[in-house]
Amino acid sequence: MKKLPLLALTLSAGLLHGCIWAPGQHMSTSDLVRNDKPENSQVELVPITPKLLAMNRASARAAAIPPALLAYQPEPYRIGSGDTLYITVWDHPELTSPAGPQQQTLANGRLVRPDGTLFYPYVGTLKVAGMSIEELRKAISDKLATYVEKPQVDVSVIGYASQRVFLQGAFMKTDPQPINAVPLTLAQAIGTATINTEQASLSGLVLTRDGHDYHLDLDALNGSGGMAPDIYLKPGDHIYLPYNDRQEAYVIGEVVRPMALNFKTSDLTLTQALGRAGGLNQTTSKGKAVYVIRGVEDLEQAPAKVFQLDARSPAAFALADQFKVKPGDVVFVGPAGITRWNRFLSQLLPLSGLISNAASANYNFDR
């Protein structure tokens, strides 16, 4: 029974020798695969370099606006079911204002029926859905010519209801917006709806057209002091602006205040993320060990990426200021070696005290 002190000494020496078992979060680059050895790996370690930043900027510019959206040009307005028309026949008020000239214009308007037809005196029932305003004006003139000598006809739409775009998400007003004879742009629709700036994720707008989703970064479109080109909306378009409650990045490890960061725009840089977390903990952090962990939806299609910043040099923060953090990223600052050693000792000392007490109790028992 006198062997227990020797056992305690041996165990303590073994633990001291095995300081690599030190507690606390850290990341070993041996668990990651660099670009030159990607085989059989689900993780790729990518250093943050000027070349990487240049490639990211080029990709962002190329994907700013899908070409299909810029290529669309609106056609002349086509009348549809639900529209209200005001038809003027000059010198014939009985045709122009059957409800009386003292009535409001809308009271003398003519509603296009759900089947796309319209009745007009001396003309009969016309299939007007799909016609342009000029085509309808000519059709009515031709029919009235049998009863009115050289009829002068004018047609205007006083109620647009057949063609709309729909908005959802972080807007103050989500009422459907009508498309009229003047083409409606994305910027105009968003301006009318009014963005909820506290809750919106400006980088995640989705425009759905003909069953296809187009992802747009509103903040990037108007970046660099310029204005985004006009994107014309098509009848039936759906615009969705997501909320930012699920758009978060996480800063953990050896920073002053580990935290989750909400996204409103897409221009959150690594420097800003670290700054909001209070910066690196100068006592416990290891400058080299700054990582941005970025996952993928399907690891079978592409490996997850871990971007590494060598922050030992002040010049590294010039790179960090150009590196964009994305929603879902985890920014991890690893501890310095001495930090892991101190944490190891803080857990080892209670254990050694317990062994010493056990050895002392055993010695007293043997006596």
ChimeraX attribute file (.defattr): number of C-alpha atoms within 10 A of each C-alpha:
attribute: neighborCount
match mode: 1-to-1
recipient: residues
	/A:1	9
	/A:2	10
	/A:3	10
	/A:4	16
	/A:5	18
	/A:6	11
	/A:7	13
	/A:8	19
	/A:9	14
	/A:10	12
	/A:11	14
	/A:12	17
	/A:13	11
	/A:14	11
	/A:15	16
	/A:16	16
	/A:17	10
	/A:18	11
	/A:19	15
	/A:20	12
	/A:21	12
	/A:22	21
	/A:23	16
	/A:24	13
	/A:25	13
	/A:26	17
	/A:27	14
	/A:28	8
	/A:29	12
	/A:30	7
	/A:31	11
	/A:32	18
	/A:33	19
	/A:34	18
	/A:35	12
	/A:36	8
	/A:37	10
	/A:38	14
	/A:39	11
	/A:40	8
	/A:41	15
	/A:42	17
	/A:43	22
	/A:44	23
	/A:45	22
	/A:46	18
	/A:47	16
	/A:48	20
	/A:49	16
	/A:50	13
	/A:51	9
	/A:52	13
	/A:53	16
	/A:54	13
	/A:55	10
	/A:56	15
	/A:57	13
	/A:58	10
	/A:59	11
	/A:60	13
	/A:61	11
	/A:62	11
	/A:63	12
	/A:64	15
	/A:65	20
	/A:66	12
	/A:67	10
	/A:68	9
	/A:69	16
	/A:70	12
	/A:71	10
	/A:72	12
	/A:73	12
	/A:74	15
	/A:75	10
	/A:76	14
	/A:77	18
	/A:78	18
	/A:79	25
	/A:80	24
	/A:81	20
	/A:82	19
	/A:83	21
	/A:84	22
	/A:85	22
	/A:86	19
	/A:87	22
	/A:88	17
	/A:89	19
	/A:90	12
	/A:91	10
	/A:92	12
	/A:93	13
	/A:94	12
	/A:95	16
	/A:96	19
	/A:97	20
	/A:98	12
	/A:99	15
	/A:100	13
	/A:101	13
	/A:102	8
	/A:103	11
	/A:104	11
	/A:105	14
	/A:106	13
	/A:107	14
	/A:108	19
	/A:109	21
	/A:110	19
	/A:111	21
	/A:112	23
	/A:113	17
	/A:114	13
	/A:115	12
	/A:116	17
	/A:117	16
	/A:118	19
	/A:119	15
	/A:120	13
	/A:121	11
	/A:122	14
	/A:123	17
	/A:124	11
	/A:125	11
	/A:126	15
	/A:127	15
	/A:128	22
	/A:129	21
	/A:130	14
	/A:131	16
	/A:132	16
	/A:133	20
	/A:134	14
	/A:135	14
	/A:136	22
	/A:137	18
	/A:138	15
	/A:139	16
	/A:140	23
	/A:141	19
	/A:142	15
	/A:143	15
	/A:144	20
	/A:145	14
	/A:146	12
	/A:147	10
	/A:148	14
	/A:149	8
	/A:150	11
	/A:151	18
	/A:152	17
	/A:153	18
	/A:154	18
	/A:155	17
	/A:156	15
	/A:157	19
	/A:158	17
	/A:159	17
	/A:160	19
	/A:161	19
	/A:162	20
	/A:163	21
	/A:164	20
	/A:165	19
	/A:166	18
	/A:167	21
	/A:168	17
	/A:169	18
	/A:170	23
	/A:171	22
	/A:172	13
	/A:173	15
	/A:174	17
	/A:175	14
	/A:176	17
	/A:177	18
	/A:178	17
	/A:179	21
	/A:180	20
	/A:181	16
	/A:182	9
	/A:183	15
	/A:184	21
	/A:185	17
	/A:186	16
	/A:187	16
	/A:188	15
	/A:189	20
	/A:190	16
	/A:191	11
	/A:192	14
	/A:193	19
	/A:194	14
	/A:195	18
	/A:196	16
	/A:197	14
	/A:198	10
	/A:199	18
	/A:200	22
	/A:201	27
	/A:202	23
	/A:203	24
	/A:204	23
	/A:205	21
	/A:206	18
	/A:207	21
	/A:208	16
	/A:209	16
	/A:210	10
	/A:211	9
	/A:212	9
	/A:213	13
	/A:214	16
	/A:215	17
	/A:216	19
	/A:217	20
	/A:218	20
	/A:219	17
	/A:220	19
	/A:221	17
	/A:222	12
	/A:223	12
	/A:224	8
	/A:225	7
	/A:226	9
	/A:227	9
	/A:228	15
	/A:229	13
	/A:230	13
	/A:231	18
	/A:232	18
	/A:233	25
	/A:234	22
	/A:235	18
	/A:236	17
	/A:237	17
	/A:238	20
	/A:239	23
	/A:240	19
	/A:241	24
	/A:242	20
	/A:243	21
	/A:244	21
	/A:245	13
	/A:246	12
	/A:247	21
	/A:248	19
	/A:249	22
	/A:250	20
	/A:251	24
	/A:252	19
	/A:253	21
	/A:254	27
	/A:255	24
	/A:256	18
	/A:257	17
	/A:258	19
	/A:259	18
	/A:260	17
	/A:261	18
	/A:262	17
	/A:263	24
	/A:264	21
	/A:265	18
	/A:266	18
	/A:267	17
	/A:268	20
	/A:269	17
	/A:270	24
	/A:271	20
	/A:272	17
	/A:273	22
	/A:274	23
	/A:275	14
	/A:276	17
	/A:277	21
	/A:278	14
	/A:279	17
	/A:280	21
	/A:281	17
	/A:282	12
	/A:283	12
	/A:284	20
	/A:285	21
	/A:286	21
	/A:287	19
	/A:288	17
	/A:289	21
	/A:290	26
	/A:291	25
	/A:292	25
	/A:293	20
	/A:294	20
	/A:295	17
	/A:296	13
	/A:297	9
	/A:298	9
	/A:299	12
	/A:300	9
	/A:301	9
	/A:302	14
	/A:303	19
	/A:304	19
	/A:305	20
	/A:306	25
	/A:307	18
	/A:308	20
	/A:309	23
	/A:310	20
	/A:311	17
	/A:312	13
	/A:313	10
	/A:314	9
	/A:315	10
	/A:316	16
	/A:317	16
	/A:318	12
	/A:319	20
	/A:320	22
	/A:321	14
	/A:322	19
	/A:323	26
	/A:324	18
	/A:325	25
	/A:326	20
	/A:327	19
	/A:328	17
	/A:329	18
	/A:330	20
	/A:331	24
	/A:332	23
	/A:333	29
	/A:334	26
	/A:335	24
	/A:336	18
	/A:337	15
	/A:338	13
	/A:339	19
	/A:340	21
	/A:341	17
	/A:342	15
	/A:343	13
	/A:344	20
	/A:345	18
	/A:346	13
	/A:347	12
	/A:348	16
	/A:349	12
	/A:350	11
	/A:351	14
	/A:352	16
	/A:353	12
	/A:354	13
	/A:355	19
	/A:356	16
	/A:357	13
	/A:358	15
	/A:359	20
	/A:360	14
	/A:361	11
	/A:362	16
	/A:363	15
	/A:364	9
	/A:365	9
	/A:366	9
	/A:367	5
